[in-house]
Amino acid sequence: MRPSFWIAAFVGLSYAASIAGGVPVLRQDWGTWPFLTDWHAMIGAGLSGWQPDGIGSPSAYPSGFLLLFPLAFAVAVLGHHGAAMLFLAAVGLLAAFGARAWALDCGCDEFAASAAAIFAVLNPWAYTKLVAGHEYMLLAYAASLWLFRELLRTAPRAVVVTVAALLTAQQLQFFFVSTLALAVHTATRRAWKPLALVLVVWLPTVAGVAMNGRSLAAIPLLVSWERNQSIRFTDALQLNGYFAHYADAFRGFFACATIDVFALAVLAAVLPPYSRKRTGIALATLAALLVATGTRGPLGAPFAWLVEHVHAIGLFRELYDVLAFAAIGMIALAASLSARLRPAGWFWLLAALLLPVVWLRSPPARFWVWDWQIPPIAMPATAANERFALVPAF
């Protein structure tokens, strides 16, 4: 096996290793469905129109139904902790080997392929999402890596395209982008089967939105909220800037790990020979960065108008999520440059090696309380309508 294979395998297990101490709770979206719920309750909640988390809330549309039964089976067999570790190991390996495969497709050497795997798994965006408990979003990001890598191949494989697109379905904003990409793929390649299957998977969501349109329209979408969610452009270049400041350890000297990769991406875009594919990736990456800046960027005024007048833009209400696509674009462009200029791959690896240093100095576990550390909480049988809260959430 090539050295980059073992590096990707090792780095890909980082997410699972981060929760070796238990299942995290008391941090944003950790402590909710699915990894602290019994398997039969998971199935009930997944098929229900009501989510029991917290004080409960209506489930306007299904999004996690494709993984419902596999996850329930994993919880039944391995328990909550084992299922969570297995899921995160699969996600991390999917991201690591997707980035490595993309680099090798470009013709990169082992240095650049290793750098791609490390950067894909350990960048500040991925760190932030792991801390926040956005496991499905990490899966959608890793699947998007495979999807776009496959779509840009000379002969895309229909099975890989379809599976990768379906694995983004757990996060509708990613699934929406995947569907648009497949629509372009269908129009240019006349390969309609992946898109047809994806449109079938959209049907439950479309039905849910149609039947619950009034309640969804009542969800506030305010310019003040988006102003808080908007990322400064200098932070966006670092894949940082989330409002909860989880990835502050990546600032200062360690920001070089992402700024240097962005510099490689810029060089890949501007240095000859030029190609339509590389130009398209560069424009898409720039678009993702600009969208993430929201009201703080050059498109602030038009974006504020959209927030006030186009409620559907709420699908991307948390703008930091969009930086996942910027990360994918940076990986693709840096790999393209490293294939043409071998020293660029060495430079990329040196920058990428700063990332595991941050994870070791400031591990995600420092933000978490483990499930077994929460004492048993007894509620009086007569207090049917009482609730309790555990803090902190952020």
C-alpha positions, -999 to +999 in steps of 0.1 A: +000+000+000+011+036-007+021+058+023-008+081+015-032+052+020-021+046+056-021+083+063-056+086+051-067+056+071-051+070+103-064+105+099-098+093+089-103+078+123-098+111+140-135+119+145-142+085+161-111+088+183-123+122+195-154+106+212-135+077+227-144+089+261-182+086+255-211+102+237-208+140+240-237+159+256-243+195+266-228+210+235-251+225+208-266+196+189-249+168+208-271+149+232-301+147+208-312+121+182-298+097+171-269+086+194-286+090+228-319+074+218-329+037+220-332+020+187-369+016+189-374+052+199-351+062+170-374+044+145-405+059+161-391+095+160-378+090+125-412+080+111-431+105+132-442+140+124-431+150+159-396+153+173-395+147+211-362+165+218-364+193+244-400+204+247-408+188+214-414+203+179-432+193+147-411+176+120-422+194+089-404+171+065-382+140+067-345+142+059-328+114+078-350+085+067-323+069+044-300+062+074-328+056+099-328+018+099-290+013+095-283+036+125-311+019+146-295-014+138-260-001+148-274+012+181-292-020+188-260-041+182-232-018+194-250+005+218-250+043+216-213+048+220-203+021+196-227+033+170-215+069+173-179+058+169-187+036+139-206+064+122-179+090+127-152+065+116-171+059+084-175+097+078-138+105+085-126+077+063-150+088+035-136+123+036-100+112+038-101+087+010-123+110-011-097+138-010-068+114-015-086+099-046-092+134-060-055+142-056-044+110-072-068+116-101-051+149-107-017+131-109-004+142-076+025+124-058+022+108-023+031+141-006+001+160-020-023+130-017-014+128+020-019+165+024-053+163+007-064+136+032-052+155+062-067+188+051-101+173+042-105+157+077-088+181+101-096+216+087-112+242+110-146+238+094-147+201+101-134+207+136-162+232+143-189+209+130-176+179+150-176+201+182-211+213+174-225+178+169-233+182+133-226+146+124-249+145+094-233+177+080-199+161+082-213+131+063-228+154+036-195+172+033-176+139+028-201+126+004-200+159-016-162+154-020-169+121-037-198+134-057-179+164-072-147+143-077-167+117-096-187+143-117-154+158-129-139+125-140-137+118-177-161+088-173-182+093-141-195+060-126-233+061-122-232+040-090-207+063-072-225+094-083-259+081-071-246+068-037-226+100-030-256+122-039-280+102-017-256+104+013-260+142+012-298+138+016-295+141+054-287+178+050-311+195+027-288+224+018-262+199+006-288+177-011-301+208-029-266+216-043-261+179-052-293+179-071-283+210-090-250+194-099-267+163-111-291+184-132-261+199-150-245+165-153-277+151-169-279+180-193-243+177-204-237+139-203-272+126-210-269+104-179-304+107-164-306+077-140-288+093-110-309+124-112-341+103-115-334+084-083-324+115-064-357+132-075-376+102-061-358+106-028-369+142-028-406+133-029-411+128+009-394+161+016-414+179-011-446+164+002-437+175+038-429+210+027-461+213+007-483+201+036-465+222+062-458+253+041-476+276+064-457+266+095-424+267+077-432+302+064-438+313+100-402+305+110-385+339+115-358+347+090-343+381+101-315+402+087-302+406+123-299+368+125-280+366+092-258+394+102-247+373+132-242+343+110-222+362+083-185+354+082-158+380+076-140+373+044-106+370+061-121+343+084-138+326+055-104+322+038-094+303+069-126+282+070-132+298+104-154+324+119-183+304+134-203+325+159-195+301+188-157+304+183-150+267+186-120+269+162-102+298+177-072+275+183-066+276+145-059+313+146-026+331+147+004+310+135-019+280+129-040+299+104-012+292+080-026+257+076-056+271+057-043+304+043-014+286+026-038+262+009-060+291-002-028+306-017-022+274-036-057+275-049-053+310-062-021+301-080-038+271-095-065+293-109-043+320-123-012+301-136-013+287-172-021+265-188-058+273-183-087+249-184-124+253-182-127+228-155-102+245-132-118+279-139-152+265-130-139+251-097-122+285-089-154+304-096-175+280-075-150+283-047-151+321-048-189+320-049-190+298-018-167+322+000-187+353-010-220+336+000-206+328+034-198+364+040-235+373+039-242+408+050-204+414+057-193+409+022-195+428-011-229+413-017-243+424+016-271+446+003-285+421-022-282+394+004-301+414+029-328+420+003-331+383-004-334+375+033-363+400+036-381+390+004-372+354-005-380+331+024-367+300+007-332+313+012-336+301+048-324+268+035-289+283+039-296+304+070-264+293+087-239+306+063-209+289+079-222+257+064-214+270+029-177+270+036-178+232+032-179+238-006-151+263-003-130+236+014-138+211-014-128+237-040-095+245-022-087+208-021-094+204-058-074+235-069-044+227-046-043+192-060-044+206-095-014+228-088+005+201-069+002+178-099+018+205-122+044+218-096+057+190-073+071+215-047+036+228-042+026+194-029+055+194-004+045+229+007+008+217+011+019+188+033+040+211+055+010+234+060-014+205+065+008+190+093-001+220+114-037+208+116-031+177+137-010+198+161-041+220+168-063+189+173-038+176+198-033+209+216-070+217+217-090+185+212-127+187+206-133+168+238-125+199+258-158+213+248-179+183+258-194+166+288-197+128+283-230+111+287-219+090+316-209+121+336-246+133+338-261+121+371-295+103+369-324+128+369-356+118+385-388+136+376-419+133+399-446+112+384-471+139+391-451+165+371-462+156+337-458+190+322-426+200+338-393+204+319-357+207+329-326+222+311-290+212+312-264+239+304-243+250+287-256+245+252-227+264+236 
